[in-house]
Amino acid sequence: MDYSQILQLQLRPNIIDLGWGHPDMQLLPHAQIQSATNAALHRWGGVMLTYGIDHGVGPLREQIADWIAQHEQVRPQLGEIMLSAGNSQALAHICTMLTQPGDVILVENPSYHLALRILRDAPVVIRGIPCDHEGVDVDALSAVLTECQQAGQRVAFFYTIPTFQNPTGTSLSPARRQQLAQVVAERGLRIVEDDVYRELWYEHVPAPSLWATLPRGTVIRLGSFAKSLAPGLRLGYITADVATIQRLAGSGLLDSGGGIAHFQSLIVSEIMANGDFADIVSLYRQRYGARCHALHAALLPLQAHGYQWYRPTGGYFLWMRLPAGRDEQQSLAQLEARGISALPGQLFSQGPLGYTALRFSFSLYDEATLGHAGAVIVDTLSN
Ligand SMILES: Cc1ncc(COP(=O)(O)O)c(C=O)c1O
């Protein structure tokens, strides 16, 4: 079947493509979504097929609030949540509603390359802040804030992925969290927290979001059903203080078009109510956790050759630093010749990274394929 006019994912024959951060379609819960869709249409009829309330339907917002309370011990009020069409749309909407031309947006360097694409669509200046295995370098962040202040530039927000970051797979350490909390309190920094991988933990439950731990009004957290359920639903949510949610939900876009993803919301509401959501998330943890382990284990011999990475414990990615002097494009060309594709570190950079790297995604393929791919990568890059 030719999906070229249907899917974003375009696989090439005879290439194991570890570049895509997409879910495995075989694991997506089509039977549960089918029965939830039938149940929702039966329950709601035409209500499901017309324009929805601007914040997004109340029942799903209540269920999301319960889910957050259960997992993060803080329950957002109904007015502190709105629905989105996923984190990409939410980020674009935040840029539209909360930035002015010439504003500075700070990002981790490296950061999710497609979030950088979204930010680059806005008339803003983007500045990368170095990060390492503990997350963002908060001293460097603070220094850039001072520079911006001295230059009379307004910093609109710091876009961060503190939990299972894309591309590095790492999470913000407790020490850095504390430091960041201090900077937020002292400098009035606003944070946009992309929390898309929260549910995909493979060893330990992640620390609560920055939204749950920093003072209200400082963090806008973007949650998504793209990784915890299915990206084709195009559904996510934003948690923030009431005033910010009112501002975001009070946009012309929603005034005209009604709540985002109204139809999908009522389907997902059924899935959360009937218990399927929790089961699906736990299946994903098992399956993607096994894949994560398989790729890491297969690549281990490379560590003796100067390749370095922090073993991911959540999310979709393994971020491999290459030994000094190893070129990204040349390494990718060698891998491509052996039937393996990945993404260059450069794609995720906003300013110099100071090292070369490759990003491998382990989400699309089963353990056997990843084991085989890992062996080919080891053979190719160790020579
Ligand atoms: C960090 C990060 N944010 C956002 C997205 C996209 O989120 P959504 O599908 O909810 O738009 C991804 C998907 O790869 C991601 O890795």
The ligand as an SDF file (V2000), in Angstrom:
LIG
                    3D

 16 16  0  0  0  0  0  0  0  0999 V2000
    9.7840   17.3080   22.4780 C   0  0  0  0  0  0  0  0  0  0  0  0
    8.6240   17.1430   21.5700 C   0  0  0  0  0  0  0  0  0  0  0  0
    7.6390   18.0480   21.5960 N   0  0  0  0  0  0  0  0  0  0  0  0
    6.5580   17.9440   20.8080 C   0  0  0  0  0  0  0  0  0  0  0  0
    6.4380   16.8890   19.9120 C   0  0  0  0  0  0  0  0  0  0  0  0
    5.2350   16.8430   19.0380 C   0  0  0  0  0  0  0  0  0  0  0  0
    4.1250   16.8410   19.8690 O   0  0  0  0  0  0  0  0  0  0  0  0
    2.6380   16.7930   19.2860 P   0  0  0  0  0  0  0  0  0  0  0  0
    2.5310   15.5550   18.4600 O   0  0  0  0  0  0  0  0  0  0  0  0
    1.8200   16.7640   20.5340 O   0  0  0  0  0  0  0  0  0  0  0  0
    2.4500   18.0170   18.4860 O   0  0  0  0  0  0  0  0  0  0  0  0
    7.4350   15.9200   19.8650 C   0  0  0  0  0  0  0  0  0  0  0  0
    7.3170   14.8080   18.9100 C   0  0  0  0  0  0  0  0  0  0  0  0
    8.2630   14.1960   18.4970 O   0  0  0  0  0  0  0  0  0  0  0  0
    8.5530   16.0690   20.7000 C   0  0  0  0  0  0  0  0  0  0  0  0
    9.5530   15.1790   20.6690 O   0  0  0  0  0  0  0  0  0  0  0  0
  1  2  1  0
  2  3  1  0
  2 15  2  0
  3  4  2  0
  4  5  1  0
  5  6  1  0
  5 12  2  0
  6  7  1  0
  7  8  1  0
  8  9  2  0
  8 10  1  0
  8 11  1  0
 12 13  1  0
 12 15  1  0
 13 14  2  0
 15 16  1  0
M  END
$$$$
